[in-house]
Structures are given as C-alpha cells and as structure tokens.
Amino acid sequence: MKKPDSLQGTLDLLVLKILSRRPRTHGYGIMAAVKDCSDDLLRVEEGSLYPALYRMEEAGWIRAEWVKKDTGRRARVYDLTAAGKKQLGVEESRWLSASSAINQVLRTV
Amino acid sequence: MSLWSRVANVFHGEKLSSEIAEEIESHIAEAVEQGRDPDEARRALGFDYQLRQQRQASHEIRTVGWLEVLRADIIFGWRQLKRNKVTSAVAILSLALAMGACIGAFRLMDALLWRPLPVAHAERLYALSREVFDLQGKPIRSDRWAYPSFSLMRDAVKDQAELIAVSTASRTDLTYGSDQDMEKANVQYVSGSMFQAFGLQPALGRLLAEDDDRTPGSHPYAVLSYDYWRQRFGKDPRVVGRTMRYGKELYEITGVVNGPFTGTEPGTMTDIFLPVMMHPAVTHSDASWARTLLLVKPETALEPLRQKLSAISRAFEQERAKGFTGADKIFFQKIIDATLLIEPAGAGISSLQEEYRKALGILGVLVAMVLFIACANVANLKMAQSATRSREMALRVAIGAGRGRLVQMLLVENAMLAVLAASLGAVFAWRSAPLVVTMIQSSDTPVRLLLYTNWRVLGFGAGLVFCVLLLFGVLPALRASAVKPVSALKGGDDDPHSRRRLMHGMIAAQVAFCFLVIFMSGLFVRTFESLSNKPLGFSPEKLLLLDVVTQQGQPPVVWDQIADRLQNVPGVERVAIAGWPLLSGFAWNNFVSVGGVPPSTIFTYLLAISPGWSETMKIPLLDGRDFRSGDTTPGEAIVNQTFVKTFFDGKNPIGKTFQERDNHYQVVGLVADAPYGNLRDAIVPVAYIPFHEVNAQGVSQPETQETFLVRTSGSNPLALASVLRKAIPQARAGFRVSNLRTQSDLVRAQTVRERLLAMLAAFFSLVALLLAAIGLYGVLSYSLQQREHEFGIRIAVGAGIGDIAWQATSRVFLMVMTGAVIGGALGIASVRYVETLLYGVRGSDPVMLTGPALVLLAIALLSALPVIARASRIDPKIMLRAE
C-alpha cells in the first residue's frame, strides 16, 4: 500500500475539518478559513488546494455542487460525505499520533 | 466520482476545462471582494503557465488518463491509416477477404455441426450407433435401429437414460383436403416422450406425449413446428383439430410446438411430427429405420450404459438370426458382432453432417491458411512501413516516450485495421454462407440451415480479430518500437538486416501455405473432373423423370396404358417405366444364388423396369432380347456385364437361371454396365426384372408408385414438364405426378460435394496466389528501396543489369523455393486426411506436386519483374548525389 504523504495528509485533514464545521463552503472560503482559524499562521497554497479538492472529490470524501451567488456568478461549494466523515476521524487520529510522536522526540533529545 | 463519470469526462474534456476555469475565476472574484488585488490573487494561484499546468493536473484527476490516451491513439491511428491509403486498403481488403471466409466457414460449420439443438439439456444428448465390418472388412457405421430392438433397450435403461426414437425427416406428399391438393412437407416420426424430455412447450393445443408411444397404428395425431405453422397456416389458431392425410392414414393436428425446434436433423427442418407408433415398419424386426437418441440422466457413466445396451441389442439380433442360413447367416454374424457406440449428439444428427463434416473441415483448414497468408502479408506491409516511420519513432523515443507507450500506439492502429477488416469480412460472410447452402442442395432435397448471427458468431469474430492482431500486429509493433533513436535520426535504419530476415521468413511461410492451398485445390478439381467425366453408360440428356403415384394401386397394365398415352404427346420421343431412376439413391439389393448353390456373398442389385427401358436410357443391349409385354417378375431378367462376370465367369448368360429369395429368373438379355446407386462406387452386378409383378397364382400385383422416363426430342426436357404433369391425370384419373426432375439433375447431384470443394478450393487458391504475389512484390520493392544506394555504387563500378537483378531478388527466390519445399512436404503429409474425398487422383502424383510449384515460381517471377525493371533504371549519378 502506498504510504500517505504527510504533507498531503495535513492539507486533507484541514480541508475535511473545515468542511465538517462549515458545510457548503467554496474553495476560497476554505482557504480563508484555514487562514482565520490559525491566526494567519497557516496558509494553504491556492495552487495545491484545487487539485486536492478534486482528488478528494474523486475519492468520494467530499461532494461538490454549483450554487448561484447573489452576484450572479456561480460558485462550486463542497460538502462532506459519510466516507469523508470517516476519513476525517482517520486523519485526525493519524495527526494526533504523529504530533505526539514528534513531541516525544523533541522532549527526549 | 464514479468510474462512469470519469469515462464520460474523457468525452467532455472541453466542458470540464471550462468548469475548472469558472471555479478559478469565481475564486479570484471572491478574493477581490475581500479587498485583495486581482493581479496579486491571480499570482497567488500561480502564473499563467502554472495555471494551465494546474488545470491540466486537475483535469487529469477528473478523467481516466489511459482512456484519453486511447482516444488520442485512435485518432492518430486513423490519420495514419488514411495517410497510407493504398497500403491500408490492400491490408484491409486482404484481411477482410480472409476473415470473411473464416467467419463464413464458421457460420456453416456451427449451423451444421456444433450449434446445440434448441432443447433442454442438449449437453446430455447422445446418439446410439453401431459399427460393423462388411464382408470386405470395411467398417460401416449405422445409426438406424429396428423399433422392437429400440423399445427393448428403452425399457432396460429407463433409470439411466431416456431413449428417444426418431425417423429421418422425409419430404413427402400429404394433403389437408382432397387428393388434388397434395403438397410437400417434411415429416418426421418421433417418440411421443421426446417433447417432454426436450422441455418443449406447446404454442397451441397439445404436443405428443408418452401415451402416444403405446399401440402401433392407433395414435393418428400430428404436431406442427412453429415455423411451418407460421409459413403454411399464417399462425391460424383454428389449425388444431384439422385433419391431414398422409399415405392412407388420416391424422388429426393436435398442437404446435413453441420455439425454434424443427426436428433433430441439421439441414432438414421438420414441419410435421408424427408418433413413431404410426410408422409403417414400427412392428418389423427386420427394418432398421429409427435413430436412437439418449438423454442421459445427470452423472451417469456412459460405459456401463453402453455395455448394457450392447447386450440387449446383441440378444435381439441373435434371436432374429435364428432360421437364417448361408450368406445371410455370415452377413448376420457381422451385425451381431457390431460394436455399439454412444456419441454426443447435442447438435442433432443428420446424414448431411456425415456427408459434409470432412469437406467443411477441410474448407476450414483452407480458409485458415488463407488467413495466415493474409496476416503474413499485412505483417510484412506493416514492417516495411515501420522502416519509413523509424524516424518518427526515434523522435518519440527521444522526447521521452516509453516503449510500452509506442507498442500501445501501434497496436491501436493495427487493431483498428483488424476491426475494419472484420466488419467488412462479416458483410462478406453474411452474403457468402447462404450461397454455399444453396450450392449444396439438389433439386429434390432442399437444404435449410438456419444461419442466424448470434453470440456464437460474434464471439468467434471477436476471437478472430484477437488472433489476427496477434499474428500480424504484435511483431511489427514490437519491431518498430525497438528503434534506437541515435542511429535512426542519423539517417540510417538501425538494423535493416534483422527486419529483412523477418520479412523473408514470412515470405517462406506464406509460400508454404500457398503451396498447400493450391495443391489441395488441385486435388479437388481433379476429383471433380474425373467424377464428372466418368463415362456413364447411358445418356442423361433430354431425359425427364416423373415420379407418379396413385392412391389405391393399379395393375401394371394400367401403367402401360398411361405410358402409351404419354408416347403420343408431341415432343416425346420414347417413354419407359422403372421402379426408380438410376443414380437416385434408391437401391434394392439381395444375395442371389446361381445353379442351385447357396447364395453368394456379393450383393446383386435389382431394378424393376418396363420393356423399352434400356432403349430409352440408351444403354446398349449386347445380347439376347429386351423385355416383352408378357414378361413378368418372377420369370424373366436382363443382367449387366458385371453380373455376368461375377456369376457366370463372363460366359454367355442367355438362357441361364438364378434365384433371388424364392423367385426364379431366366436371363433373356444382356446390357452394358451403368452405375446404379452412385458414381463413386465400382459398377455392381445388376439384375433388371419386369415391373409387371405376379403372385404365386399368376395374378398381377397392383403398383402405387413408379417412375416414368420420358426421352424428349427438344433439347430442354423441362419444357414439357407442365404438359406432362397435366397429361397424366388426364390419361387416367387418380394418377398424379408427385415429383419431377431430369436425369441430368441426378447426375449433377452426384458431384455436388465435389463441385463445392473444387470451386471453393480453386477460389481460395486464387486468393492465396493474389495475396502471395502482393506480399512478394512488397518485400522485393522494400529491399530494393533499402539497397538503392548500394546498387547505385555497384552500377557505378560496373555491375550489369543481370547482376543487379540477381542481387535484388535472389534471397527472395531462395525463400520461395524453401517455402515451396516445405509446402510440398506438408502436402504429402496431409494428403491422407483428404483421401476419402478424392476420386481418380492420387496425392503422391508428381504432376499434382509440380503444378503448384510451377505456378508459384511464375507468380514470383511476375511480381519480381517490376522491381527488376526499377532496379535497372537506377541512375548512379542521381543516387549517389542524393546521399
């Protein structure tokens, strides 16, 4: 089995978490939310956000839908699926075990 | 996203791209609303180049990558095929012809030999036959049984298998009204239990059942096939309860079978099913007419079943043999010692199968060889083409294409070629297979084979495309993709020798197969010639044959009166009467005894005739006299030369006597030999006896059926057909023509199979020759193209035309020789498989072997000529300057 890329995993985790809190968010909204919640400490590269979104959509974790905005422009909003909720749990526990492992290393050395 | 939506995305690429763009635009607008600088937001998404990259990456995620690549390959392949129009057309046409022939042959063989009957459990259906060795030690296979023997066997193995008796389907006269409305239909006697065993359902009324297998002669019921019901009655539901008269018996139609079941004989579609109990010979122990089918119960071992049946059959025949003496007894011991065989019969069982199984098999092999030749041809074409494309391939490799990618690209191109050829070939097969079916029918036995296109044919076609692709596509694709960019881009081919070697090998293979096809077709053409040029001993031209029947039977005097009336019809030269025509397939034989000794073990054939018969047939009377009106059976006889040679040591037979059963005959005349039953067999001893038959008290016996032989003065005997059809009921009420044909038809029918084989084999050898010529020319001109520079130099240093021609063609000629030798060896090795189909020609005949070799050499020379001409025109100045 292919080992999940830790960086990619982080982006997935962030996107999934945000979508679980704020359903029906578009790409820009997700990016802004990451920025806001982390007090400007974390930034998602726009260039990698959209491929990640399509990849997760293809994996069935999130689903997309076009909505009409007041400005008349269409926006694509994303939502978690049941599989996505499960995946969020997996990613969260993976993150926790990884970060505690890193903390332990930092403390020991 | 489902796989399907990703597949769909491949074909909506444009729309998808614009959706992604729209989402990105929406993103930027959002950013601007939040107070960011539009340029900065755009930059954040990446520069223009990156943006496109990103879209590409996003797009690829939303589509199935390989499918899009495939689509691109197909478009590219199509362009390649279109670019080389002539090569592609030649490749597609030759493959189409070969594949079409294969599909056509498969359709025929499937319909006749392999396709399961549309019944339940066809896979458990077997047929019972027995093999006896005749007095000459030749094996004879018989699948007919006397019904009493069948019913003993059926009762004995009830627990292991269901036994079903079926007669052969015969085309006979019957009527739904008066005698004047007689019509023809295929009638088959079957066990009533068959319908239930086969899981058949009525579309109307009731089918026959086990109860209809009880009492001989008392189940006058008929069941129609669906096809017949539709064609004859237009699906009229009131047909149930109607009566039908066949022979002397009246039958009530009880129902119609649902579904496509039309009997158990591929080649003949049964219209009407009658219970076996109504068969005239159902109680006879000495008449073998019923085919025995076994529907074996699941998980029954066949060998114990076979032994059980064998014991019963043997006991039955032994019981019958009691009271036999002499030749009959010896002959009978053979039948008692017969070996019983159980063979699969899921596809039904018919004599057409027996007659054509081998011929079709050989045709199948021939078309397969033509297919090999075509594949080798196309492979060579492709290989030559890949030489010209080696720079393109090198460029592709240089900019990073993997080998697998190149092979895929070329295979897609080749697969398109194969599919196009197969589609064209399917059209060809669709037209040609029914043509063959019409070729194998003779005037009085219509052959009907259902040739529908079903999943079996489609599956075969798909398999064929796959095999063809494997044969012609894979090697050139691997070869072309193995290009070394450095040498190819520098301008030279990387390794022209290995490619040429491969092409030369293909030429040898092609020539070998071609030789074999021509050799075989030579044998079949010669067989057909020797059979059709065989002296007949009688004159079949201008001879019309009328099978005439009368319901009640009339004494010979009445038949003679009708013959006299026909004699007066204008255009009629001579009229005679016989029990049946020569070469009609009817035969009556028995052992005769000469001079009171026990009967000989050689069969004598008998035929009842009227006075004037030999004159009408134009068979010379060699000695003695013709029959007179007072001659009777038993009483007088005329014999042929073979009879005299066999029984009288060639001495003058006139006045001598012989005995057949209890009948005594005195020979009054001697006629020249003429074939009796078929053209292939040696002439048999024949005794012609008067059709005027009397019983022991000297009373004339009534006859229900005779054949009138009418020699006409006009060259087309059929011109008189309608006049004579009317003249017979006018001459005497109650007489009717049931069948009308010419003697020439019967002679032609003797060689139907040989004609079919000869024609098709000749056609395929022409195709094979054409393909071989194209292949040779292609390879020669390719190697010339490759070596033009070399030849230029050779000419510059003084080589003559002869040298150049030799240089350009010698290798290929060597390959042709090699191929011909291999083909000849294959031919000699395989000739014993076709021996039974040959007549008057031997496979080891040197003429048959040198013929194809000469033809191939001529073709090779012919295809080399343009190449040699081109080589001779090479101008060293131009050639060397070009370099």
HADDOCK unambig.tbl for C-alpha pairs under 7 A between the chains (distance, minus, plus):
assign (segid A and resid 27 and name CA) (segid B and resid 27 and name CA) 6.73 0.50 0.50
assign (segid A and resid 28 and name CA) (segid B and resid 27 and name CA) 5.44 0.50 0.50
assign (segid A and resid 28 and name CA) (segid B and resid 30 and name CA) 6.74 0.50 0.50
assign (segid A and resid 46 and name CA) (segid B and resid 44 and name CA) 6.51 0.50 0.50
assign (segid A and resid 46 and name CA) (segid B and resid 45 and name CA) 5.12 0.50 0.50
assign (segid A and resid 47 and name CA) (segid B and resid 45 and name CA) 5.12 0.50 0.50
assign (segid A and resid 47 and name CA) (segid B and resid 46 and name CA) 6.30 0.50 0.50
assign (segid A and resid 47 and name CA) (segid B and resid 54 and name CA) 6.87 0.50 0.50
assign (segid A and resid 51 and name CA) (segid B and resid 57 and name CA) 6.84 0.50 0.50
assign (segid A and resid 51 and name CA) (segid B and resid 58 and name CA) 5.00 0.50 0.50
assign (segid A and resid 54 and name CA) (segid B and resid 58 and name CA) 6.54 0.50 0.50
assign (segid A and resid 54 and name CA) (segid B and resid 61 and name CA) 6.78 0.50 0.50
assign (segid A and resid 54 and name CA) (segid B and resid 62 and name CA) 6.93 0.50 0.50
assign (segid A and resid 55 and name CA) (segid B and resid 61 and name CA) 6.36 0.50 0.50
assign (segid A and resid 57 and name CA) (segid B and resid 1 and name CA) 6.49 0.50 0.50
assign (segid A and resid 58 and name CA) (segid B and resid 1 and name CA) 4.69 0.50 0.50
assign (segid A and resid 60 and name CA) (segid B and resid 1 and name CA) 6.29 0.50 0.50
assign (segid A and resid 73 and name CA) (segid B and resid 26 and name CA) 6.98 0.50 0.50
assign (segid A and resid 75 and name CA) (segid B and resid 23 and name CA) 6.41 0.50 0.50
assign (segid A and resid 75 and name CA) (segid B and resid 26 and name CA) 6.07 0.50 0.50
assign (segid A and resid 76 and name CA) (segid B and resid 23 and name CA) 6.41 0.50 0.50
